[in-house]
Amino acid sequence: MQKKTASVFKAALFTAFSLTPLATQAAEEVNVYSYRQEFLIQPLIDTFTNQTNIKVNVVFAKEGVAERLKREGANSPADLVLTTDIGQLQELTDAKVLQPVKSDVLNANIPEQYQAQDDAWFGLTARARVIYASKERTDVKSISYEDLAKPEWKGRICTRSGKHPYNIGLIASMIAHHGEAKTEEWLRGVKENLARKPQGNDRAQVKAIKDGICDVSLGNSYYYGLMLTDENQIEWARAVNLIFPNQENRGSHVNISGVGLTKSSPNKANAIKLMEFLSEKLAQKMYSEQNYEYPVKPGVEPSGLVLSWGEFKRDELPLYKVGELREKAVKMVDRVDFDG
Amino acid sequence: MEAVSAPVIRELSKHATTGAPDARRWRYFSAIVALIAVIPLLAVIYVAFFPTENIWPHLWSTVLPRYLKATFFLMLGVGLLATFFGVTSAWLVAFYRFPGRKLFSWALLLPFAVPAYVIAYVYTDLLEYSGPVQALLREWFGWRTPRDYWFPQIRSLGGAIIMFSLVLYPYIYLTCRAALMEQSDSLLMASRSLGAGALRTFYRIVLPIIRPALAVGLALVLMETLNDFGAVSFFAVQTLTAGLYDTWLNLGNVGGAAQIAALMVGISLALLYLERASRHKSKSYQSGGRTRPLTPAQLTGKSAYIASTFCFLLVFFGFLVPASVLGYYSIEYFDVTWNAEFFRLAMNSLQLATIAAGLLVVVGALLAYSQRIAPSALNKSMARLASVGYAMPGAVLAIGVIVPLGALDNGIDGVARDYFNISTGLIFSGTIAAIIYAYSARFLAISLGSAESGLGRITPSMDQAARTLGHGSLSILTKVHLPLLSRSMLTAAIIVFVDVLKELPATLILRPFNFETLATYLYQYASDELLEHSALAAMFIVATGIIPVILLNRASTAKQY
């Protein structure tokens, strides 16, 4: 009986082998799990493949990459993860699915502020969390994040869910500068001032300003460029001014999109090549032209449209600190019931 | 065939078939299916009790009461409003004649075809500040800003209650109408001849009659409400489902998500119990022999007008409006959306739906057949256990599928490395297999129920005749039963097919990377306020959803053999 079971089991295993292609160990490949969208990533990857002849396979995801890598464990086919913010990089760090990369090229191209302390992830582009203000109903020239809790903004603020990574990043940076107690007070103040329950995405808030539902909103800087170049949304963008907050003091909160190398990476050498490529001038420029972001590599100019919004002072807080405070920020949003 | 009531058949088939020589094998089969179906549930409970990080205190002190409150009020509101819609329309259609009654009797089922998240997108598009309705009002009254006038917020708990009720009341309409149609005339005649008015008749006669049927319909409505993720996340209503999603994918905490899931399982099981208990009751409520079939009374004048209007409004808001808006956008944006991408999505959806429907029809038929061939209390409880997934919300099932499959994959991989020195990699995780597993666990109850009722109508003497001719169980199944079962199995296949097309929460979590279905695509576009770009996908889902509506209507009004 036992023998029979064993032989059945073996047969089943062999069948399984014949059905599952082993993790691709092909000579020149890189497998990428990407939170970043196709329109942005595909041109970069095509350029890389043209230059190096290394084939890049990408799977795009909206959520759950860390969860998936955890479950795939040592068998994961993925080499790299591309993220849209620091929170996702932190999530990957917490899940212990990344490995450090020692690369002179990356260290030369990417400032300390935008790197993990143990070199497990690297920022590739930067974007500011800005305030969009109605041209019609405000005459704000300068504003700080702290101001949003002041009574003068009562019923005039729109934002997306407090749980969204972009807001979590901002709240985490507030905790870093002011401590938990003060930040929580501030967050309650902002909630008091909301014109409506948090809903929709960053662009929907600008549309709400155009519609007259609110007067100011929080949003990422590159959305301004995306709206201005979209015939359906240009009207929304024209209704607002983009204002960089906290220019009088520490500067605007900056978040990053980034990349990390997985622990289980089957094509490590090629994967690092791709990472380095993304940190070089050409790719940095492409990011800015495609998605109106700020290059992280010093000396690379952003796109003309981005330049037209003017120079601004950035918050110098290292991004790993924002990542570390992510969980505190999420729990704070829960406590305050910001979305309720 | 003459009418033989179900209990009699069961009684007969017991005696006729207990002696099947291969009964044991059939019982093993049932047990295995039940085990596979119940693993996700066990996995959720396991992870909930042994989480890696104890997030429970944080959840309890912050969001959980909120999730529970929102879920409770949503279910309460939907329960009341859907009952009002469903019972009223069933009562009107069953007992009265009024203009359009024939049309309404099936048209009232049409909102079934519209998933809750789709109707939520459509009405938001219509009723939000920049939508056509408010724009028109502003034009008429000369208002300029939102501060000039008050308009209800569609994206709210109240809005959600109305949306869910509009598309879920057909469950109640269907079960209650069937219960009312079975009544004999004498009851009503008696009530009327004693001078009771319509309303009094309704309270004293109709309500007691439909109570069990209403409980069944209501349980289904509430399960669907608990299951929804698309509409509540869009409306920013923080229900348990939304909370589960958030805890898992924003906090990256499977343990906490599983704890929320365990709570939801508790609620679902309570609903399931309610439904089962009332089904038992309904048997004793049915009047014995039919004296005279029901003859609906003719409504005239104002009351006829009110009855027609009531039914029309339900169909109008629950189906005609969403279908028109989606139809308009589909045509308007046809050139943009009718492309290779759309075909890819449709193919993905159809592939999943076909596989799930095919698989479930086979498994459901075999499981039902096992009950017939090898009836026993244990076997019966296995079949019940196998259908428990129907009460599991999709998001809960997703956790219940991911955890064991991951363990299985890594287990096989470990064994393979030890014995053969090769890595099998990941066989099931992150593949279509995981999604199909979740669908199967969730929808097995549908095909099983269909097969059971179909088999119940086949007299056991057929089995005996075939046995005497020397056929074994399988051969009887294929040669005798299947041809007779084909219709009810086809119905089950279609219902599963459409349910899979609509399914959102489990699909969102389990879909392989780079694999979008019509439903997930629609969810992502609509939540980015781009309904017009995904209207074609929504239209496709709604149009396909009309087919089972027609079948359901046929089945519920067909003559019983």
Chai-1 contact restraints between the chains, C-beta under 6 A:
chainA,res_idxA,chainB,res_idxB,connection_type,confidence,min_distance_angstrom,max_distance_angstrom,comment,restraint_id
A,L13,B,A416,contact,1.0,0.0,6.0,A-B,restraint_1
A,A16,B,T424,contact,1.0,0.0,6.0,A-B,restraint_2
A,A16,B,I427,contact,1.0,0.0,6.0,A-B,restraint_3
A,T20,B,G425,contact,1.0,0.0,6.0,A-B,restraint_4
A,T20,B,I427,contact,1.0,0.0,6.0,A-B,restraint_5
A,L22,B,G425,contact,1.0,0.0,6.0,A-B,restraint_6
A,A23,B,G425,contact,1.0,0.0,6.0,A-B,restraint_7
A,V59,B,F513,contact,1.0,0.0,6.0,A-B,restraint_8
A,V59,B,N514,contact,1.0,0.0,6.0,A-B,restraint_9
A,F60,B,N514,contact,1.0,0.0,6.0,A-B,restraint_10
A,A61,B,F513,contact,1.0,0.0,6.0,A-B,restraint_11
A,E63,B,L249,contact,1.0,0.0,6.0,A-B,restraint_12
A,G64,B,L249,contact,1.0,0.0,6.0,A-B,restraint_13
A,A66,B,G252,contact,1.0,0.0,6.0,A-B,restraint_14
A,R71,B,G406,contact,1.0,0.0,6.0,A-B,restraint_15
A,R71,B,S429,contact,1.0,0.0,6.0,A-B,restraint_16
A,E72,B,L426,contact,1.0,0.0,6.0,A-B,restraint_17
A,G73,B,N410,contact,1.0,0.0,6.0,A-B,restraint_18
A,N75,B,G425,contact,1.0,0.0,6.0,A-B,restraint_19
A,N75,B,L426,contact,1.0,0.0,6.0,A-B,restraint_20
A,E91,B,G252,contact,1.0,0.0,6.0,A-B,restraint_21
A,K163,B,N250,contact,1.0,0.0,6.0,A-B,restraint_22
A,K197,B,A236,contact,1.0,0.0,6.0,A-B,restraint_23
A,Q199,B,R155,contact,1.0,0.0,6.0,A-B,restraint_24
A,Q199,B,A236,contact,1.0,0.0,6.0,A-B,restraint_25
A,N201,B,D528,contact,1.0,0.0,6.0,A-B,restraint_26
A,A204,B,E529,contact,1.0,0.0,6.0,A-B,restraint_27
A,D211,B,Y129,contact,1.0,0.0,6.0,A-B,restraint_28
A,D211,B,S130,contact,1.0,0.0,6.0,A-B,restraint_29
A,G212,B,T145,contact,1.0,0.0,6.0,A-B,restraint_30
A,G212,B,P146,contact,1.0,0.0,6.0,A-B,restraint_31
A,I213,B,Y129,contact,1.0,0.0,6.0,A-B,restraint_32
A,I213,B,P146,contact,1.0,0.0,6.0,A-B,restraint_33
A,V330,B,L251,contact,1.0,0.0,6.0,A-B,restraint_34
A,K331,B,H58,contact,1.0,0.0,6.0,A-B,restraint_35
A,D334,B,T62,contact,1.0,0.0,6.0,A-B,restraint_36
A,D334,B,V63,contact,1.0,0.0,6.0,A-B,restraint_37
A,R335,B,T62,contact,1.0,0.0,6.0,A-B,restraint_38
